[in-house]
Amino acid sequence: MHGILPLWKEKGFTSHDCVSKARGMLHTRKIGHTGTLDPDVEGVLPLCVGKATKIVPFLTDTEKVYEATVTLGTSTETEDASGDVVEHKPVAEAIPLEQVKRVLERFTGEINQIPPMYSAVKVKGKRLYQYAREGIEVERPQRKVCISDIELLDHEGSVSDAQFSFSIRVVCSKGTYIRTLCVDIGKALGFPAHMSALVRLKTGAIAKEDCLTFDQVQEAIDHGNGEKLLLPLSKGLEHVDAYHITEDQRQAIKHGQVLSKPNGLTASIFSVMCEQEVLAIYQIHPTKPDRIKPVRVF
């Protein structure tokens, strides 16, 4: 089996749990996920199966779309609803949404983020969450991420238990911590904050509408339709330019040959397709700009 299983990850599963479960259901070890989702988060989690594992880095490196709930009034050690409260400042009344919108505009474009202590980012060879569990605070490297779009979804926010909540939709680059974005939005509004809910709606070209739950996957397998669940490799590479070849060029690509750069090719990295099949990912040769060389061959 080769292709992309468009999984809708339900709450309660880690991304690793999903890979393990899918391996058992599809009877194959060669499965990789395309971007970690915390257990409390649901949403799009494409699983690459068989040869498709070769595109994991390319699918992971795509834009993501999320819907999140920002809650002002309390901050937590994990920056989400699962952590212990570390700061509390009551919100007496709803904040005008026009004010919220103006603050959100400040987070559009390239911004700097400091990863949360409870994250998988490595510092000196050790995951930040490992330091956090040991009660050790370490200096975290600032990183640049890109917020392509951020939109306020509510027509009115809600005040409850001295907290004010509102929902946002975010289109962002790989590596963006939505938890941290929620905290920073709260700071800009003058309150401690945390992310109280999160759903991932899209990874690259794979959207919620494409996805299946594990129950739906199992039902298809029970009816002998497991292989029909998989999306083609091309679906995971729609964000990459495609160069189409003829049938007589197929063998050269399949053998990963270094070839002359085609006329009119401008992309530095691109998929090579014959008919509707992705044969390889190629790039401009780093030392011979008139040549192209393989990055991955399928």
C-alpha positions in Angstrom: 0.0 0.0 0.0 1.4 3.4 -1.0 -0.3 6.7 -0.5 -1.6 9.2 2.1 -4.3 8.2 4.6 -6.2 11.4 5.4 -6.9 10.8 9.1 -9.1 12.9 11.3 -7.4 12.6 14.6 -9.8 12.5 17.5 -9.1 13.8 21.0 -7.4 11.4 23.3 -4.8 10.1 20.8 -1.2 11.2 20.4 0.2 11.4 16.9 2.3 8.4 17.7 -0.8 6.5 18.9 -2.3 7.2 15.5 0.7 5.8 13.6 0.7 2.7 15.8 -3.0 2.1 15.3 -2.8 2.6 11.5 0.1 0.2 11.3 -2.1 -2.5 12.9 -5.1 -1.7 10.7 -3.3 -1.5 7.4 -0.8 -4.3 8.3 2.3 -2.3 7.4 5.1 -0.9 9.4 6.0 1.9 6.9 3.8 4.8 8.1 4.8 8.3 9.2 2.8 11.3 10.4 3.1 14.8 9.1 3.1 17.1 12.1 2.4 16.4 15.8 -1.0 17.1 17.3 -1.4 17.1 21.1 -3.8 14.6 22.6 -6.4 17.3 23.5 -6.4 18.5 19.8 -8.4 17.0 17.0 -8.0 17.5 13.3 -6.3 16.7 10.1 -3.3 14.4 10.5 -2.2 12.9 7.1 -0.4 9.6 7.5 2.1 8.7 4.8 2.0 5.0 3.9 4.7 3.0 2.0 6.6 5.0 -0.6 4.7 8.1 0.5 6.9 8.2 3.7 9.5 9.8 1.4 7.3 12.9 1.1 6.8 13.4 4.9 9.3 16.3 5.1 7.6 18.0 2.2 4.1 17.6 3.5 5.1 18.6 7.0 6.6 21.8 5.6 3.2 23.1 4.3 0.9 25.8 5.6 -1.6 24.7 8.2 -5.1 26.0 9.0 -6.4 26.0 12.6 -9.4 27.2 14.6 -8.5 28.0 18.2 -10.2 29.5 21.2 -8.3 32.2 23.1 -9.3 32.5 26.7 -8.2 35.7 28.6 -8.0 35.8 32.4 -5.7 32.9 33.2 -2.4 31.6 31.9 -1.1 28.1 32.4 2.2 26.4 32.5 1.5 24.5 29.3 -0.2 27.5 27.6 -3.3 25.3 27.0 -6.3 24.2 29.2 -4.4 21.1 30.5 -1.8 22.9 32.5 -1.9 24.3 36.0 -2.8 28.0 36.3 0.2 30.2 36.9 -1.4 33.7 36.6 -4.9 35.0 37.1 -6.4 38.4 36.3 -10.2 38.5 36.3 -11.9 39.9 33.2 -14.9 41.9 34.4 -16.6 42.5 31.1 -16.4 41.6 27.4 -13.6 43.3 25.4 -14.8 45.1 22.3 -14.3 42.9 19.3 -13.0 45.9 17.3 -10.2 46.1 19.8 -9.5 42.4 19.4 -9.4 42.7 15.6 -6.9 45.5 15.8 -4.6 43.4 18.0 -5.0 40.4 15.7 -3.8 42.5 12.7 -0.5 43.0 14.6 0.2 39.2 14.4 -0.2 38.9 10.6 3.0 38.3 8.6 6.4 37.2 9.9 6.5 37.2 13.7 8.9 36.0 16.4 7.9 33.2 18.8 9.5 31.7 21.8 8.5 28.0 22.0 6.6 26.9 25.1 8.5 25.0 27.8 6.1 22.1 27.2 7.1 21.5 23.6 9.3 19.1 21.6 11.9 21.7 20.6 15.4 20.6 21.4 17.8 22.7 23.4 21.3 21.3 24.0 20.1 17.9 22.8 17.2 17.7 25.1 13.5 18.3 24.6 12.0 21.3 26.3 9.2 19.3 27.9 11.9 17.1 29.6 13.4 20.2 31.2 9.9 21.4 32.2 9.0 18.1 33.9 12.3 18.4 35.9 11.4 21.9 36.9 14.3 23.4 35.0 13.8 26.7 33.1 16.1 27.1 30.1 16.7 29.8 27.7 14.6 29.1 24.6 15.6 30.2 21.1 13.4 32.7 19.4 12.2 31.6 16.0 10.5 33.3 13.1 7.1 32.0 11.8 4.7 33.3 9.3 1.0 34.0 9.9 -0.6 34.3 6.4 -4.0 35.1 7.8 -5.7 35.5 11.1 -9.4 36.1 11.4 -11.8 36.6 14.3 -14.7 34.1 14.0 -17.0 35.4 16.7 -19.6 38.1 16.4 -19.4 38.4 20.1 -17.1 36.9 22.7 -18.3 35.2 25.9 -17.5 36.1 29.6 -17.7 33.2 32.1 -16.0 32.7 35.5 -14.1 36.0 35.1 -12.6 34.9 31.8 -13.3 36.2 28.2 -13.1 33.8 25.3 -13.2 34.3 21.5 -12.4 32.1 18.5 -9.9 32.7 15.7 -8.9 31.0 12.4 -5.2 31.0 11.6 -3.3 30.1 8.4 0.3 29.7 9.3 3.7 28.2 8.5 5.2 25.0 9.8 6.5 25.4 13.4 3.9 27.9 14.5 2.8 27.3 18.1 -0.9 28.3 18.3 -0.7 28.0 22.1 2.0 30.7 22.1 0.1 32.8 19.6 -2.9 32.8 22.0 -0.8 33.8 25.0 0.9 36.6 23.0 -2.5 37.9 21.8 -3.6 37.9 25.4 -0.6 39.9 26.5 -1.3 42.4 23.7 -4.8 42.8 25.2 -3.4 43.2 28.7 -4.4 39.9 30.2 -2.8 36.5 30.9 -4.2 34.0 28.4 -4.2 30.4 27.2 -5.5 28.4 24.3 -8.6 26.6 25.5 -9.4 24.6 22.3 -7.8 23.8 19.0 -8.7 22.1 15.8 -6.5 21.6 12.7 -8.6 22.0 9.6 -6.0 21.7 6.9 -2.5 20.5 6.2 -1.3 21.6 2.7 -4.0 20.6 0.3 -5.5 18.0 2.6 -8.6 19.4 4.4 -11.2 18.3 6.9 -13.5 17.3 4.1 -10.9 14.7 2.8 -10.5 13.0 6.2 -11.7 9.8 7.8 -12.0 8.7 11.4 -10.5 5.4 12.6 -14.0 4.0 12.7 -14.5 4.8 9.0 -11.1 3.4 8.2 -11.9 0.2 9.9 -15.3 -0.1 8.2 -13.6 0.3 4.8 -11.0 -2.3 5.7 -13.7 -4.7 6.8 -15.3 -4.4 3.4 -11.9 -5.0 1.6 -11.6 -1.3 0.5 -8.6 -0.3 2.6 -6.4 0.6 -0.3 -9.1 2.9 -1.8 -8.8 5.1 1.3 -5.3 6.3 0.3 -4.8 9.6 -1.5 -2.1 9.7 -4.2 1.3 11.2 -3.5 0.4 14.1 -5.8 -2.2 15.3 -3.2 0.6 15.8 -0.7 2.8 17.7 -3.2 0.3 20.1 -4.6 2.2 23.0 -3.0 5.3 21.9 -5.0 5.7 22.8 -8.7 5.3 19.9 -11.1 7.3 19.1 -14.2 5.5 16.7 -16.6 7.5 14.2 -18.7 6.7 11.8 -21.5 6.7 8.0 -21.2 10.0 7.7 -22.9 11.7 9.7 -20.1 10.3 7.6 -17.4 13.2 5.1 -16.9 15.8 7.9 -16.7 13.8 9.5 -13.8 13.0 6.1 -12.1 16.8 5.4 -12.1 17.5 8.8 -10.5 19.7 10.1 -13.3 21.2 13.6 -13.3 19.7 15.3 -16.3 19.9 18.5 -18.3 17.7 21.3 -16.9 14.5 21.6 -19.0 13.9 24.9 -20.7 11.6 27.3 -18.8 12.0 25.5 -15.5 12.2 28.1 -12.7 11.4 26.2 -9.5 14.4 25.1 -7.4 12.6 22.0 -6.3 9.8 20.2 -8.0 7.9 16.9 -8.5 8.4 15.0 -11.7 5.2 13.5 -13.1 4.3 11.1 -15.9 0.5 11.1 -16.6 -0.9 11.4 -13.0 1.9 9.5 -11.3 4.6 11.2 -9.2 7.9 9.5 -10.1 10.4 11.6 -8.2 11.2 14.9 -6.5 14.1 16.7 -8.2 16.0 19.9 -7.6 18.4 22.2 -9.5 21.9 20.8 -9.1 23.6 22.8 -6.3 26.9 23.0 -8.2 25.7 22.6 -11.9 22.9 25.1 -12.5 22.3 23.6 -16.0 21.5 20.2 -14.5 18.8 18.7 -12.3 19.3 15.9 -9.7 17.0 13.7 -7.6 16.0 14.4 -4.0 13.6 11.5 -3.7 12.8 8.7 -6.3 9.6 6.7 -5.8 
